[in-house]
């Protein structure tokens, strides 16, 4: 295999690795969102005073809303940090490859 084909193969392997990492993060995030929705539904059921008249404890509903808001912000922040970490790793590997193969910028 010539050098150009070998470089292309390595590039595509790296791209596939990054795509797989991104997919794993997306799956993890989706799973966590489903768990948050399930927990929110459970908490909401606990705030029902009288299901026959659709009466809820406003204080508990407000607490649930704040809990959900806080959790979503935490999860979004964590996802962002995880992607940032992956891209930092890719940039380090890219810099090492550029140095090793003396590829012009």
N, C-alpha and C positions, 0 to 999 in steps of 0.2 A: 504494500500500500504506500503510495507516495505521501510526502510530507503534508501537502494541502488536504488530502483526504483524511489523513490522521488528525490534523488540526480540526477539521470540520467534525469528525467523529467525536473528538473530545469536547468540542463546543456543544454539540447536541446532547451528549451525555450530561454535561453540566446543566443545560437547559431543562432536560428531563428531570434531573435531581431537584432543581428549584421548583418546577411545576408540581412534583410529588410532595415536597415540603409544604407548598402553598395549599394543595388539596387537603393534606392532613390537618393543617391549621383551620381551613374553612369547615371541614367536617367536625372538628373539635368545637369550634365556635357554634355551629348549628346545633350540635347536641346540647351544648350548655344553654342555648336559648330555649330549646324545648324543655329542658329541666326547669328553667326559670318560669316559663309559662305554667307548667304543672304545679310548681310551688305557689305561684300567684293564685291559681284556681283553688288550691287547698286553703290558702290564707283567706281568700274571699269567702269560701264556704263557712269558715269560722267566724266571719263577721255578720252572718245572717241572724237577724233577731227573730223574724217571723216570715218564713218562706211563702206562706199563703197570701200575704199582702206585699211581698217583695220589700220587706223592711230590713234595712242594714244598719249596723252600728257605724255611724259616720266617722267616728274617731278611728276605728279599725280600718275602714276603707281608706282613709287618708294615710294611715301608717303603711298600708299595703302599697299604695301609690308611690310613696316616698321610698319604700324598700325596693320596689321594682325599678324606679328611676336610678337609684344608687347602684343596683346590681348591673343594669344595662350599661351605665357609664363605666363601671369597673371592667366589664367584659370587653367593651369596645377598646378601652385603654390597653388591656392585656393583649388583645389581638394586634393592635398597632405595634406594641413593643415586640411581640413575637415576629411579625413581618420585618420590622426594623432590624432585629437580630439576624434573621436569615439573609437580608440584603447586605448587612455588614460582613457576614461570613463570605458571601459571594464576592463582594468587592475585595476582600483580603485574598481570596483564592485567585481572582482575576489579576490583582497586582503581582502576586507571586508568579503567575503564568507569564505575564508580560515581561517580568524581569528574567525569568528562566529562558524564555524563547526570544528575548530581545525584540519584542514586537513594537513597532513604532506606534505612538499614540495617535 
